Amino acid sequence: MSMVSLPGLKELIESISKERNLPKQAVQSALREALLKGYERYRRTQSIDGVHFTDDYFDNFEIELDIEEEGYRVLATKTIVETVANPDHHIALQEVLEVVSVAQLNDTVLSDVTPNKNEFGRMAAIQTKQVLAQKLRDQQRKMIQEEFQDLEGEVLQARVLRFEKQSVILAVSSGFGRPEVEAELPKREQLPNDNYRANATFKVYLKRVCEGSTRGPQLLVSRADAGLVVYLFENEVPEIEDEIVRIVAVAREANPPSRHVGPRTKIAVDTLERDVDPVGACIGARGSRIQVVVNELRGEKIDVIRWSPDPSIYIANSLSPARVDEVRLIDPEERRSHILVSEDQLSLAIGKEGQNVRLAARLTGWKIDIKDTDKYDHAEEDSKIAAEVSYRQALAEQAEEEENETEEPELEVIENTFDKNFDEPDDSLEVDESETEYPLELS
């Protein structure tokens, strides 16, 4: 068999494998696909008796790489026939019998169709290089997708590589000894107090592994996701890891709408053990545990509150550090509540630019309306609530009536009460035409 020589093939595969962090088998596979596309381009540029090349015309062709001899061959699988109609897909029985005496019709043989290197052509060589680069990128994307698909929702150690527009490009690894790959940290997922200098290290939350032919990094990571807070507490609080204390809910505002407000998180915890204080376990002795989390998040304020199955207690706790006088669940169906606090606690309960009450509402899932205890009129508010309830009931009844009116009336089935004897005319009946009235006169 003839072979096209590729000097330095072995070193080329090794260097690409090392540079792109790809297995040698993946590099060889990409190279075979690229050479096959180059051969296809070479054949399409040849005018061979007006042969029509369909999309699957070259499916029976393959590339054989010889790493030791540093070369390749183009092979075609051909079917043995009596009369050859297409030399790319068929081979004559007589020709095969000259080599193999036991050949039969409809058998397949592997035929060497390697072109001369000088005939390969400049355009075919360019096509091969372009396809090789594309196939290597595809292999990298496939490897990253398979490697990190199961790590979505996990926290990884990352190192700053460079900056692209407002995004930070980081280097992350799936495990010890594994090669680093690039990940993107968009502007909206960054923390305002982070200092993203070159080679700085951070813990990041893997949000998504992008699929398809996406340009650039396939990994989307975050420093602003609530999952990062959960991870940090799980690592710092042994009671959470041992499932003695559980995290029920987290509300985080890592990038507040105003630059005058700092990032803040509220986290609700609970336990089934009577002798364990879940809030104290998360804070630690003299705040040692929570301080580690705060330092990792660059000074972000964190409120740890006790979860309760009673909505009134839960809402009151969620507004910490404000002291709540009374919680009124005015509409459990709509999950609306009035929170009564003293005048000196109003600003603390609402928070700077409403951040505290906003996070409490997200944490509990209730609409929270802060009221001054001294100015709150219970009777007036009760009458307003009763009026709202009556109004909603009236709207519901009206909607139900309109729905009933729009329904199609049911057709009543009227049974035929006529006697079957009237189906045929009765000769015994006589009709006096002179007494018959006609409503219309014909002129």
Secondary structure, DSSP 8 states (H G I E B T S, - for coil): ---EE-TTHHHHHHHHHHHHT--HHHHHHHHHHHHHHHHHHHHHTS--TT----TTTTTTEEEEEETTTTEEEEEEEEEEESS-S-TTTEEEHHHHHTT-TT--TT-EEEEE----GGGS-HHHHHHHHHHHHHHHHHHHHHHHHHHHGGGTT-EEEEEEEEEETTEEEEEE-SSTT---EEEEE-GGGS-TT----TT-EEEEEEEEE--SS-SS-SEEEESSSHHHHHHHHHHH-HHHHTTSEEEEEEEEESS-SSTTS--EEEEEEEES-TT--HHHHHH-GGGHHHHHHHHHTTS-EEEEEE--SSHHHHHHHHTTTS--SEEEEEETTTTEEEEEE-GGGHHHHH-GGGHHHHHHHHHH--EEEEEEGGG--HHHHHHHHHHHHHHHHHHHHHHHHHHHHHS----------S-GGGGS--TT----GGG---SS---
